[in-house]
Amino acid sequence: MPGATAVGITFDNGVVFASEKRIAFGNFLVSKSTKKTFSITDKVGATCAGLVADMQILTLQISALAKIRKMDIKRDVPPNTVAKMMSNMMYERRYFPLLTQVIVGGVVDKPIMYTLDPLG
């Protein structure tokens, strides 16, 4: 999948996301300063490898859904719920997929991390 390296690490009290800032397509360097690590809620984040534009759309939509969900349940949305929402959205678009590999994680009671392929 085109894109760059993305890493997610869990430790005792949290999670860390890291990714390259450059985007290359074959031998062509598209950008040297692209954001590929995103905050979805205060306690949930995500990073990606693949098409960054698809990840930007996905995180904007999931952030909005997470805010609505937070107002509905009146507490923070846990990372597993955010990962499930992302998975459902990616699976719904399986015939025209979002070409991004996602690592999503966060902390509620303990740190947790999920990885999603383009089909959710």
N, CA, C and O atoms as a GROMACS GRO file, in nm:
protein
  480
    1MET      N    1   0.084  -0.117   0.000
    1MET     CA    2   0.000   0.000   0.000
    1MET      C    3   0.090   0.124   0.000
    1MET      O    4   0.184   0.131   0.079
    2PRO      N    5   0.062   0.221  -0.086
    2PRO     CA    6   0.145   0.341  -0.086
    2PRO      C    7   0.127   0.417   0.045
    2PRO      O    8   0.023   0.407   0.110
    3GLY      N    9   0.227   0.489   0.083
    3GLY     CA   10   0.219   0.563   0.208
    3GLY      C   11   0.351   0.553   0.280
    3GLY      O   12   0.457   0.551   0.218
    4ALA      N   13   0.344   0.547   0.411
    4ALA     CA   14   0.466   0.547   0.489
    4ALA      C   15   0.447   0.463   0.614
    4ALA      O   16   0.341   0.406   0.638
    5THR      N   17   0.551   0.459   0.692
    5THR     CA   18   0.552   0.380   0.813
    5THR      C   19   0.471   0.450   0.923
    5THR      O   20   0.482   0.571   0.942
    6ALA      N   21   0.391   0.372   0.994
    6ALA     CA   22   0.317   0.420   1.110
    6ALA      C   23   0.331   0.316   1.220
    6ALA      O   24   0.326   0.196   1.195
    7VAL      N   25   0.350   0.364   1.344
    7VAL     CA   26   0.374   0.275   1.457
    7VAL      C   27   0.286   0.317   1.573
    7VAL      O   28   0.267   0.436   1.599
    8GLY      N   29   0.232   0.219   1.644
    8GLY     CA   30   0.160   0.244   1.767
    8GLY      C   31   0.216   0.156   1.876
    8GLY      O   32   0.237   0.036   1.856
    9ILE      N   33   0.242   0.214   1.993
    9ILE     CA   34   0.301   0.141   2.104
    9ILE      C   35   0.216   0.166   2.229
    9ILE      O   36   0.180   0.279   2.259
   10THR      N   37   0.185   0.057   2.301
   10THR     CA   38   0.118   0.073   2.430
   10THR      C   39   0.221   0.054   2.541
   10THR      O   40   0.316  -0.023   2.526
   11PHE      N   41   0.201   0.124   2.651
   11PHE     CA   42   0.284   0.106   2.770
   11PHE      C   43   0.193   0.114   2.892
   11PHE      O   44   0.071   0.120   2.877
   12ASP      N   45   0.249   0.114   3.011
   12ASP     CA   46   0.170   0.102   3.134
   12ASP      C   47   0.057   0.204   3.145
   12ASP      O   48  -0.054   0.169   3.183
   13ASN      N   49   0.085   0.331   3.112
   13ASN     CA   50  -0.012   0.437   3.136
   13ASN      C   51  -0.068   0.502   3.010
   13ASN      O   52  -0.140   0.601   3.021
   14GLY      N   53  -0.038   0.450   2.893
   14GLY     CA   54  -0.088   0.516   2.774
   14GLY      C   55  -0.045   0.451   2.645
   14GLY      O   56   0.003   0.338   2.642
   15VAL      N   57  -0.065   0.526   2.538
   15VAL     CA   58  -0.027   0.482   2.404
   15VAL      C   59   0.053   0.592   2.337
   15VAL      O   60   0.039   0.710   2.368
   16VAL      N   61   0.138   0.552   2.243
   16VAL     CA   62   0.218   0.647   2.165
   16VAL      C   63   0.199   0.612   2.018
   16VAL      O   64   0.209   0.495   1.980
   17PHE      N   65   0.173   0.714   1.937
   17PHE     CA   66   0.164   0.697   1.792
   17PHE      C   67   0.277   0.774   1.728
   17PHE      O   68   0.312   0.884   1.772
   18ALA      N   69   0.335   0.717   1.623
   18ALA     CA   70   0.440   0.785   1.548
   18ALA      C   71   0.427   0.748   1.402
   18ALA      O   72   0.385   0.637   1.367
   19SER      N   73   0.462   0.842   1.315
   19SER     CA   74   0.459   0.815   1.172
   19SER      C   75   0.557   0.908   1.101
   19SER      O   76   0.596   1.012   1.154
   20GLU      N   77   0.595   0.866   0.982
   20GLU     CA   78   0.679   0.952   0.899
   20GLU      C   79   0.599   1.073   0.854
   20GLU      O   80   0.476   1.065   0.842
   21LYS      N   81   0.668   1.184   0.830
   21LYS     CA   82   0.598   1.302   0.782
   21LYS      C   83   0.598   1.312   0.630
   21LYS      O   84   0.520   1.387   0.572
   22ARG      N   85   0.684   1.236   0.567
   22ARG     CA   86   0.692   1.249   0.421
   22ARG      C   87   0.600   1.149   0.352
   22ARG      O   88   0.571   1.041   0.404
   23ILE      N   89   0.555   1.189   0.235
   23ILE     CA   90   0.473   1.102   0.151
   23ILE      C   91   0.549   1.079   0.022
   23ILE      O   92   0.586   1.173  -0.047
   24ALA      N   93   0.571   0.953  -0.010
   24ALA     CA   94   0.638   0.917  -0.134
   24ALA      C   95   0.547   0.823  -0.212
   24ALA      O   96   0.479   0.739  -0.156
   25PHE      N   97   0.548   0.841  -0.342
   25PHE     CA   98   0.475   0.752  -0.431
   25PHE      C   99   0.576   0.699  -0.531
   25PHE      O  100   0.608   0.764  -0.630
   26GLY      N  101   0.627   0.579  -0.503
   26GLY     CA  102   0.737   0.526  -0.584
   26GLY      C  103   0.863   0.605  -0.553
   26GLY      O  104   0.902   0.618  -0.437
   27ASN      N  105   0.927   0.659  -0.656
   27ASN     CA  106   1.046   0.742  -0.638
   27ASN      C  107   1.012   0.890  -0.627
   27ASN      O  108   1.102   0.973  -0.610
   28PHE      N  109   0.886   0.925  -0.636
   28PHE     CA  110   0.842   1.064  -0.632
   28PHE      C  111   0.807   1.104  -0.490
   28PHE      O  112   0.720   1.042  -0.427
   29LEU      N  113   0.874   1.207  -0.437
   29LEU     CA  114   0.846   1.258  -0.303
   29LEU      C  115   0.737   1.364  -0.313
   29LEU      O  116   0.760   1.471  -0.369
   30VAL      N  117   0.620   1.335  -0.261
   30VAL     CA  118   0.505   1.424  -0.273
   30VAL      C  119   0.513   1.537  -0.171
   30VAL      O  120   0.492   1.653  -0.206
   31SER      N  121   0.542   1.504  -0.046
   31SER     CA  122   0.546   1.604   0.060
   31SER      C  123   0.644   1.561   0.168
   31SER      O  124   0.666   1.442   0.191
   32LYS      N  125   0.703   1.661   0.234
   32LYS     CA  126   0.796   1.633   0.344
   32LYS      C  127   0.736   1.664   0.481
   32LYS      O  128   0.801   1.641   0.582
   33SER      N  129   0.615   1.716   0.485
   33SER     CA  130   0.560   1.759   0.615
   33SER      C  131   0.410   1.733   0.625
   33SER      O  132   0.332   1.826   0.647
   34THR      N  133   0.370   1.610   0.609
   34THR     CA  134   0.229   1.574   0.615
   34THR      C  135   0.194   1.517   0.752
   34THR      O  136   0.271   1.441   0.810
   35LYS      N  137   0.079   1.555   0.803
   35LYS     CA  138   0.032   1.504   0.932
   35LYS      C  139  -0.038   1.370   0.909
   35LYS      O  140  -0.134   1.362   0.831
   36LYS      N  141   0.010   1.265   0.976
   36LYS     CA  142  -0.051   1.133   0.963
   36LYS      C  143  -0.093   1.075   1.098
   36LYS      O  144  -0.136   0.960   1.105
   37THR      N  145  -0.082   1.153   1.203
   37THR     CA  146  -0.125   1.113   1.336
   37THR      C  147  -0.236   1.209   1.379
   37THR      O  148  -0.217   1.330   1.376
   38PHE      N  149  -0.350   1.154   1.418
   38PHE     CA  150  -0.469   1.235   1.441
   38PHE      C  151  -0.526   1.210   1.579
   38PHE      O  152  -0.520   1.098   1.632
   39SER      N  153  -0.583   1.314   1.638
   39SER     CA  154  -0.657   1.302   1.763
   39SER      C  155  -0.805   1.293   1.728
   39SER      O  156  -0.859   1.380   1.660
   40ILE      N  157  -0.870   1.188   1.775
   40ILE     CA  158  -1.012   1.169   1.745
   40ILE      C  159  -1.097   1.222   1.860
   40ILE      O  160  -1.193   1.296   1.837
   41THR      N  161  -1.062   1.185   1.982
   41THR     CA  162  -1.122   1.243   2.102
   41THR      C  163  -1.007   1.280   2.195
   41THR      O  164  -0.890   1.269   2.158
   42ASP      N  165  -1.041   1.324   2.316
   42ASP     CA  166  -0.935   1.359   2.412
   42ASP      C  167  -0.852   1.238   2.453
   42ASP      O  168  -0.735   1.253   2.489
   43LYS      N  169  -0.911   1.120   2.449
   43LYS     CA  170  -0.841   1.000   2.496
   43LYS      C  171  -0.820   0.895   2.389
   43LYS      O  172  -0.775   0.784   2.419
   44VAL      N  173  -0.852   0.926   2.264
   44VAL     CA  174  -0.837   0.831   2.154
   44VAL      C  175  -0.768   0.900   2.037
   44VAL      O  176  -0.802   1.013   2.001
   45GLY      N  177  -0.669   0.831   1.980
   45GLY     CA  178  -0.598   0.883   1.865
   45GLY      C  179  -0.580   0.776   1.759
   45GLY      O  180  -0.613   0.660   1.781
   46ALA      N  181  -0.528   0.818   1.644
   46ALA     CA  182  -0.508   0.723   1.534
   46ALA      C  183  -0.392   0.769   1.448
   46ALA      O  184  -0.360   0.888   1.443
   47THR      N  185  -0.332   0.674   1.380
   47THR     CA  186  -0.229   0.703   1.281
   47THR      C  187  -0.252   0.612   1.161
   47THR      O  188  -0.326   0.514   1.171
   48CYS      N  189  -0.189   0.645   1.048
   48CYS     CA  190  -0.221   0.569   0.927
   48CYS      C  191  -0.099   0.547   0.840
   48CYS      O  192   0.000   0.620   0.847
   49ALA      N  193  -0.109   0.444   0.759
   49ALA     CA  194  -0.020   0.422   0.646
   49ALA      C  195  -0.111   0.402   0.526
   49ALA      O  196  -0.213   0.334   0.537
   50GLY      N  197  -0.077   0.460   0.416
   50GLY     CA  198  -0.164   0.452   0.299
   50GLY      C  199  -0.198   0.591   0.251
   50GLY      O  200  -0.119   0.684   0.267
   51LEU      N  201  -0.315   0.606   0.193
   51LEU     CA  202  -0.356   0.735   0.140
   51LEU      C  203  -0.402   0.826   0.253
   51LEU      O  204  -0.501   0.798   0.321
   52VAL      N  205  -0.330   0.935   0.271
   52VAL     CA  206  -0.356   1.026   0.383
   52VAL      C  207  -0.489   1.099   0.364
   52VAL      O  208  -0.558   1.126   0.462
   53ALA      N  209  -0.526   1.131   0.242
   53ALA     CA  210  -0.653   1.199   0.217
   53ALA      C  211  -0.770   1.114   0.265
   53ALA      O  212  -0.865   1.167   0.323
   54ASP      N  213  -0.764   0.984   0.242
   54ASP     CA  214  -0.870   0.895   0.291
   54ASP      C  215  -0.874   0.894   0.443
   54ASP      O  216  -0.982   0.891   0.502
   55MET      N  217  -0.759   0.897   0.507
   55MET     CA  218  -0.753   0.898   0.654
   55MET      C  219  -0.808   1.030   0.709
   55MET      O  220  -0.874   1.031   0.812
   56GLN      N  221  -0.780   1.140   0.641
   56GLN     CA  222  -0.832   1.269   0.686
   56GLN      C  223  -0.984   1.271   0.683
   56GLN      O  224  -1.048   1.318   0.778
   57ILE      N  225  -1.042   1.219   0.577
   57ILE     CA  226  -1.189   1.211   0.568
   57ILE      C  227  -1.244   1.120   0.677
   57ILE      O  228  -1.342   1.153   0.743
   58LEU      N  229  -1.180   1.005   0.695
   58LEU     CA  230  -1.225   0.909   0.796
   58LEU      C  231  -1.220   0.970   0.936
   58LEU      O  232  -1.315   0.954   1.013
   59THR      N  233  -1.112   1.038   0.970
   59THR     CA  234  -1.100   1.094   1.105
   59THR      C  235  -1.198   1.209   1.127
   59THR      O  236  -1.251   1.225   1.237
   60LEU      N  237  -1.224   1.289   1.024
   60LEU     CA  238  -1.323   1.396   1.039
   60LEU      C  239  -1.461   1.338   1.067
   60LEU      O  240  -1.533   1.386   1.155
   61GLN      N  241  -1.499   1.236   0.992
   61GLN     CA  242  -1.631   1.176   1.011
   61GLN      C  243  -1.640   1.103   1.145
   61GLN      O  244  -1.742   1.114   1.214
   62ILE      N  245  -1.537   1.031   1.183
   62ILE     CA  246  -1.539   0.957   1.309
   62ILE      C  247  -1.535   1.053   1.428
   62ILE      O  248  -1.600   1.028   1.530
   63SER      N  249  -1.460   1.162   1.417
   63SER     CA  250  -1.458   1.262   1.525
   63SER      C  251  -1.597   1.319   1.549
   63SER      O  252  -1.640   1.335   1.663
   64ALA      N  253  -1.667   1.350   1.441
   64ALA     CA  254  -1.804   1.402   1.453
   64ALA      C  255  -1.896   1.298   1.515
   64ALA      O  256  -1.976   1.331   1.604
   65LEU      N  257  -1.887   1.173   1.470
   65LEU     CA  258  -1.970   1.067   1.528
   65LEU      C  259  -1.938   1.043   1.675
   65LEU      O  260  -2.027   1.016   1.755
   66ALA      N  261  -1.810   1.053   1.711
   66ALA     CA  262  -1.770   1.034   1.851
   66ALA      C  263  -1.824   1.146   1.940
   66ALA      O  264  -1.864   1.122   2.054
   67LYS      N  265  -1.827   1.269   1.888
   67LYS     CA  266  -1.884   1.380   1.965
   67LYS      C  267  -2.034   1.360   1.986
   67LYS      O  268  -2.086   1.386   2.095
   68ILE      N  269  -2.103   1.314   1.883
   68ILE     CA  270  -2.246   1.286   1.896
   68ILE      C  271  -2.269   1.174   1.997
   68ILE      O  272  -2.359   1.181   2.080
   69ARG      N  273  -2.188   1.070   1.988
   69ARG     CA  274  -2.200   0.956   2.080
   69ARG      C  275  -2.172   1.000   2.224
   69ARG      O  276  -2.239   0.954   2.317
   70LYS      N  277  -2.073   1.090   2.242
   70LYS     CA  278  -2.041   1.139   2.377
   70LYS      C  279  -2.159   1.215   2.436
   70LYS      O  280  -2.189   1.201   2.555
   71MET      N  281  -2.226   1.296   2.355
   71MET     CA  282  -2.344   1.368   2.405
   71MET      C  283  -2.457   1.271   2.436
   71MET      O  284  -2.535   1.293   2.529
   72ASP      N  285  -2.466   1.163   2.360
   72ASP     CA  286  -2.573   1.065   2.379
   72ASP      C  287  -2.554   0.985   2.508
   72ASP      O  288  -2.649   0.966   2.584
   73ILE      N  289  -2.432   0.937   2.533
   73ILE     CA  290  -2.408   0.852   2.650
   73ILE      C  291  -2.358   0.929   2.772
   73ILE      O  292  -2.348   0.874   2.881
   74LYS      N  293  -2.326   1.058   2.752
   74LYS     CA  294  -2.284   1.148   2.861
   74LYS      C  295  -2.156   1.104   2.932
   74LYS      O  296  -2.142   1.121   3.053
   75ARG      N  297  -2.063   1.046   2.856
   75ARG     CA  298  -1.930   1.012   2.907
   75ARG      C  299  -1.836   0.997   2.787
   75ARG      O  300  -1.880   0.998   2.672
   76ASP      N  301  -1.708   0.983   2.816
   76ASP     CA  302  -1.610   0.969   2.708
   76ASP      C  303  -1.634   0.841   2.628
   76ASP      O  304  -1.673   0.738   2.683
   77VAL      N  305  -1.609   0.851   2.499
   77VAL     CA  306  -1.625   0.735   2.411
   77VAL      C  307  -1.498   0.651   2.421
   77VAL      O  308  -1.388   0.703   2.399
   78PRO      N  309  -1.509   0.522   2.455
   78PRO     CA  310  -1.390   0.438   2.470
   78PRO      C  311  -1.326   0.404   2.335
   78PRO      O  312  -1.393   0.410   2.232
   79PRO      N  313  -1.198   0.368   2.336
   79PRO     CA  314  -1.127   0.337   2.212
   79PRO      C  315  -1.189   0.221   2.133
   79PRO      O  316  -1.187   0.223   2.010
   80ASN      N  317  -1.244   0.122   2.203
   80ASN     CA  318  -1.304   0.010   2.128
   80ASN      C  319  -1.428   0.054   2.050
   80ASN      O  320  -1.454   0.000   1.942
   81THR      N  321  -1.503   0.150   2.101
   81THR     CA  322  -1.619   0.203   2.028
   81THR      C  323  -1.574   0.282   1.906
   81THR      O  324  -1.634   0.270   1.799
   82VAL      N  325  -1.470   0.363   1.922
   82VAL     CA  326  -1.417   0.439   1.809
   82VAL      C  327  -1.364   0.344   1.702
   82VAL      O  328  -1.389   0.365   1.583
   83ALA      N  329  -1.292   0.241   1.743
   83ALA     CA  330  -1.240   0.143   1.647
   83ALA      C  331  -1.354   0.072   1.575
   83ALA      O  332  -1.345   0.047   1.455
   84LYS      N  333  -1.460   0.039   1.647
   84LYS     CA  334  -1.575  -0.028   1.584
   84LYS      C  335  -1.645   0.066   1.486
   84LYS      O  336  -1.688   0.022   1.378
   85MET      N  337  -1.659   0.194   1.521
   85MET     CA  338  -1.720   0.290   1.428
   85MET      C  339  -1.636   0.302   1.302
   85MET      O  340  -1.690   0.305   1.191
   86MET      N  341  -1.503   0.308   1.318
   86MET     CA  342  -1.414   0.315   1.202
   86MET      C  343  -1.427   0.189   1.117
   86MET      O  344  -1.435   0.197   0.995
   87SER      N  345  -1.428   0.075   1.183
   87SER     CA  346  -1.439  -0.052   1.112
   87SER      C  347  -1.569  -0.059   1.032
   87SER      O  348  -1.568  -0.101   0.916
   88ASN      N  349  -1.679  -0.018   1.093
   88ASN     CA  350  -1.807  -0.019   1.023
   88ASN      C  351  -1.806   0.074   0.903
   88ASN      O  352  -1.855   0.038   0.796
   89MET      N  353  -1.750   0.194   0.920
   89MET     CA  354  -1.746   0.290   0.810
   89MET      C  355  -1.658   0.239   0.696
   89MET      O  356  -1.693   0.256   0.579
   90MET      N  357  -1.546   0.177   0.729
   90MET     CA  358  -1.458   0.124   0.625
   90MET      C  359  -1.522   0.004   0.555
   90MET      O  360  -1.507  -0.012   0.434
   91TYR      N  361  -1.594  -0.078   0.630
   91TYR     CA  362  -1.659  -0.193   0.568
   91TYR      C  363  -1.775  -0.150   0.478
   91TYR      O  364  -1.798  -0.211   0.373
   92GLU      N  365  -1.847  -0.046   0.517
   92GLU     CA  366  -1.956   0.006   0.432
   92GLU      C  367  -1.904   0.052   0.297
   92GLU      O  368  -1.977   0.049   0.198
   93ARG      N  369  -1.779   0.095   0.292
   93ARG     CA  370  -1.719   0.143   0.168
   93ARG      C  371  -1.631   0.036   0.103
   93ARG      O  372  -1.537   0.070   0.032
   94ARG      N  373  -1.660  -0.090   0.126
   94ARG     CA  374  -1.572  -0.197   0.078
   94ARG      C  375  -1.564  -0.205  -0.074
   94ARG      O  376  -1.464  -0.254  -0.126
   95TYR      N  377  -1.666  -0.158  -0.147
   95TYR     CA  378  -1.660  -0.163  -0.293
   95TYR      C  379  -1.582  -0.045  -0.350
   95TYR      O  380  -1.528  -0.055  -0.461
   96PHE      N  381  -1.574   0.065  -0.276
   96PHE     CA  382  -1.490   0.179  -0.309
   96PHE      C  383  -1.412   0.213  -0.182
   96PHE      O  384  -1.443   0.312  -0.116
   97PRO      N  385  -1.312   0.132  -0.148
   97PRO     CA  386  -1.251   0.139  -0.014
   97PRO      C  387  -1.168   0.265   0.011
   97PRO      O  388  -1.115   0.328  -0.080
   98LEU      N  389  -1.160   0.297   0.139
   98LEU     CA  390  -1.065   0.398   0.186
   98LEU      C  391  -0.930   0.327   0.195
   98LEU      O  392  -0.912   0.239   0.279
   99LEU      N  393  -0.838   0.365   0.111
   99LEU     CA  394  -0.710   0.292   0.101
   99LEU      C  395  -0.613   0.339   0.208
   99LEU      O  396  -0.514   0.406   0.178
  100THR      N  397  -0.642   0.304   0.329
  100THR     CA  398  -0.555   0.340   0.440
  100THR      C  399  -0.556   0.228   0.544
  100THR      O  400  -0.660   0.167   0.571
  101GLN      N  401  -0.441   0.203   0.600
  101GLN     CA  402  -0.426   0.107   0.710
  101GLN      C  403  -0.423   0.190   0.837
  101GLN      O  404  -0.341   0.281   0.849
  102VAL      N  405  -0.511   0.162   0.931
  102VAL     CA  406  -0.530   0.248   1.048
  102VAL      C  407  -0.486   0.176   1.175
  102VAL      O  408  -0.514   0.058   1.194
  103ILE      N  409  -0.416   0.250   1.261
  103ILE     CA  410  -0.390   0.206   1.398
  103ILE      C  411  -0.463   0.305   1.488
  103ILE      O  412  -0.435   0.424   1.485
  104VAL      N  413  -0.556   0.256   1.566
  104VAL     CA  414  -0.635   0.341   1.656
  104VAL      C  415  -0.621   0.287   1.798
  104VAL      O  416  -0.620   0.166   1.820
  105GLY      N  417  -0.610   0.378   1.892
  105GLY     CA  418  -0.594   0.335   2.031
  105GLY      C  419  -0.617   0.449   2.127
  105GLY      O  420  -0.633   0.565   2.088
  106GLY      N  421  -0.617   0.415   2.253
  106GLY     CA  422  -0.637   0.515   2.356
  106GLY      C  423  -0.637   0.452   2.493
  106GLY      O  424  -0.599   0.337   2.512
  107VAL      N  425  -0.680   0.533   2.590
  107VAL     CA  426  -0.678   0.490   2.730
  107VAL      C  427  -0.813   0.520   2.792
  107VAL      O  428  -0.863   0.632   2.782
  108VAL      N  429  -0.872   0.421   2.856
  108VAL     CA  430  -0.988   0.442   2.942
  108VAL      C  431  -0.952   0.387   3.079
  108VAL      O  432  -0.918   0.464   3.169
  109ASP      N  433  -0.959   0.257   3.097
  109ASP     CA  434  -0.910   0.194   3.220
  109ASP      C  435  -0.766   0.149   3.202
  109ASP      O  436  -0.684   0.158   3.293
  110LYS      N  437  -0.737   0.102   3.084
  110LYS     CA  438  -0.602   0.057   3.049
  110LYS      C  439  -0.577   0.094   2.903
  110LYS      O  440  -0.672   0.113   2.827
  111PRO      N  441  -0.450   0.103   2.863
  111PRO     CA  442  -0.422   0.135   2.723
  111PRO      C  443  -0.458   0.018   2.632
  111PRO      O  444  -0.437  -0.099   2.665
  112ILE      N  445  -0.514   0.052   2.517
  112ILE     CA  446  -0.555  -0.051   2.421
  112ILE      C  447  -0.536   0.003   2.279
  112ILE      O  448  -0.548   0.123   2.255
  113MET      N  449  -0.506  -0.087   2.186
  113MET     CA  450  -0.479  -0.047   2.049
  113MET      C  451  -0.539  -0.149   1.952
  113MET      O  452  -0.540  -0.269   1.979
  114TYR      N  453  -0.588  -0.098   1.838
  114TYR     CA  454  -0.646  -0.182   1.734
  114TYR      C  455  -0.583  -0.144   1.600
  114TYR      O  456  -0.540  -0.030   1.582
  115THR      N  457  -0.579  -0.238   1.509
  115THR     CA  458  -0.536  -0.208   1.372
  115THR      C  459  -0.647  -0.250   1.277
  115THR      O  460  -0.710  -0.354   1.294
  116LEU      N  461  -0.670  -0.167   1.176
  116LEU     CA  462  -0.777  -0.190   1.079
  116LEU      C  463  -0.719  -0.186   0.938
  116LEU      O  464  -0.640  -0.098   0.905
  117ASP      N  465  -0.759  -0.282   0.856
  117ASP     CA  466  -0.719  -0.280   0.716
  117ASP      C  467  -0.823  -0.202   0.635
  117ASP      O  468  -0.924  -0.160   0.692
  118PRO      N  469  -0.802  -0.181   0.505
  118PRO     CA  470  -0.896  -0.102   0.426
  118PRO      C  471  -1.040  -0.156   0.423
  118PRO      O  472  -1.132  -0.081   0.391
  119LEU      N  473  -1.060  -0.282   0.455
  119LEU     CA  474  -1.196  -0.336   0.457
  119LEU      C  475  -1.258  -0.335   0.597
  119LEU      O  476  -1.367  -0.388   0.617
  120GLY      N  477  -1.189  -0.275   0.692
  120GLY     CA  478  -1.243  -0.263   0.827
  120GLY      C  479  -1.207  -0.380   0.914
  120GLY      O  480  -1.246  -0.384   1.030
   0.00000   0.00000   0.00000
